[in-house]
Amino acid sequence: MEIIHEKEGQKGRFLIKPDLENLAKMTYSKAGTRMIIIDHTEVSDSLKGQGVGKKLVYEAVQWARKNNIKIIPLCPFAKSVFQKEKEIRDVLS
């Protein structure tokens, strides 16, 4: 399952997009030069219960670590992943 990262202006998203259909996405907005706000996570019914949303959060964490970015998880789903997974909290703002 390939996760694609797209950026456009002050916004970005991590997607699982085989063919032309978006099966899952997590969106964010930039907050300055070194911070993003995760504002929405959505997973299609066909992928629910497979840990896809969590994979999107982990992809964002890897990208944030690589680029020295901090994350503010306003999305309730992303926020719950950060609360449960201690090993990714280093990127929290």
One Martini backbone bead per residue (centre of mass of N, CA, C, O) as a GRO file, in nm:
protein
   93
    1MET     BB    1   0.089   0.042   0.029
    2GLU     BB    2   0.081   0.357  -0.102
    3ILE     BB    3   0.211   0.670   0.001
    4ILE     BB    4   0.115   1.001  -0.069
    5HIS     BB    5   0.273   1.325  -0.104
    6GLU     BB    6   0.107   1.642  -0.095
    7LYS     BB    7   0.175   1.983  -0.209
    8GLU     BB    8  -0.003   2.314  -0.157
    9GLY     BB    9   0.127   2.553  -0.032
   10GLN     BB   10  -0.030   2.549   0.295
   11LYS     BB   11  -0.088   2.253   0.198
   12GLY     BB   12  -0.159   1.896   0.274
   13ARG     BB   13  -0.115   1.532   0.190
   14PHE     BB   14  -0.203   1.197   0.266
   15LEU     BB   15  -0.220   0.911   0.038
   16ILE     BB   16  -0.445   0.658  -0.086
   17LYS     BB   17  -0.414   0.603  -0.459
   18PRO     BB   18  -0.546   0.401  -0.646
   19ASP     BB   19  -0.553   0.524  -0.920
   20LEU     BB   20  -0.829   0.771  -0.884
   21GLU     BB   21  -0.892   0.676  -0.591
   22ASN     BB   22  -0.967   0.781  -0.274
   23LEU     BB   23  -0.916   0.587   0.022
   24ALA     BB   24  -0.709   0.785   0.175
   25LYS     BB   25  -0.678   1.069   0.414
   26MET     BB   26  -0.449   1.337   0.524
   27THR     BB   27  -0.466   1.662   0.649
   28TYR     BB   28  -0.286   1.984   0.618
   29SER     BB   29  -0.139   2.274   0.778
   30LYS     BB   30   0.049   2.536   0.790
   31ALA     BB   31   0.255   2.670   1.082
   32GLY     BB   32   0.475   2.795   0.940
   33THR     BB   33   0.799   2.645   0.892
   34ARG     BB   34   0.784   2.410   1.161
   35MET     BB   35   0.459   2.353   1.117
   36ILE     BB   36   0.170   2.137   1.165
   37ILE     BB   37  -0.186   2.073   1.096
   38ILE     BB   38  -0.392   1.821   1.171
   39ASP     BB   39  -0.743   1.812   1.039
   40HIS     BB   40  -0.773   1.528   0.867
   41THR     BB   41  -0.933   1.197   0.853
   42GLU     BB   42  -0.981   0.947   0.584
   43VAL     BB   43  -1.166   0.633   0.536
   44SER     BB   44  -1.272   0.395   0.364
   45ASP     BB   45  -1.476   0.130   0.405
   46SER     BB   46  -1.278  -0.081   0.260
   47LEU     BB   47  -1.039   0.000   0.503
   48LYS     BB   48  -1.160  -0.052   0.755
   49GLY     BB   49  -0.967  -0.197   1.020
   50GLN     BB   50  -0.642  -0.179   0.885
   51GLY     BB   51  -0.461   0.080   0.980
   52VAL     BB   52  -0.451   0.328   0.780
   53GLY     BB   53  -0.460   0.583   0.951
   54LYS     BB   54  -0.201   0.517   1.109
   55LYS     BB   55  -0.014   0.518   0.861
   56LEU     BB   56  -0.050   0.816   0.799
   57VAL     BB   57   0.066   0.923   1.062
   58TYR     BB   58   0.347   0.783   1.035
   59GLU     BB   59   0.424   0.930   0.775
   60ALA     BB   60   0.420   1.214   0.898
   61VAL     BB   61   0.635   1.158   1.110
   62GLN     BB   62   0.867   1.091   0.923
   63TRP     BB   63   0.863   1.361   0.773
   64ALA     BB   64   0.904   1.542   1.023
   65ARG     BB   65   1.177   1.431   1.109
   66LYS     BB   66   1.331   1.485   0.840
   67ASN     BB   67   1.220   1.817   0.852
   68ASN     BB   68   1.184   1.949   1.130
   69ILE     BB   69   0.878   1.893   1.232
   70LYS     BB   70   0.585   1.992   1.382
   71ILE     BB   71   0.283   1.866   1.553
   72ILE     BB   72  -0.074   1.934   1.531
   73PRO     BB   73  -0.351   1.738   1.650
   74LEU     BB   74  -0.684   1.811   1.570
   75CYS     BB   75  -0.757   1.552   1.486
   76PRO     BB   76  -0.904   1.302   1.655
   77PHE     BB   77  -0.752   1.063   1.538
   78ALA     BB   78  -0.459   1.164   1.556
   79LYS     BB   79  -0.470   1.224   1.858
   80SER     BB   80  -0.515   0.924   1.944
   81VAL     BB   81  -0.251   0.815   1.836
   82PHE     BB   82  -0.063   0.991   2.013
   83GLN     BB   83  -0.177   0.885   2.288
   84LYS     BB   84  -0.099   0.570   2.231
   85GLU     BB   85   0.192   0.658   2.090
   86LYS     BB   86   0.490   0.735   2.233
   87GLU     BB   87   0.711   0.713   1.986
   88ILE     BB   88   0.572   0.992   1.835
   89ARG     BB   89   0.590   1.253   2.037
   90ASP     BB   90   0.848   1.414   1.932
   91VAL     BB   91   0.659   1.590   1.713
   92LEU     BB   92   0.526   1.751   1.912
   93SER     BB   93   0.406   2.084   2.013
   0.00000   0.00000   0.00000
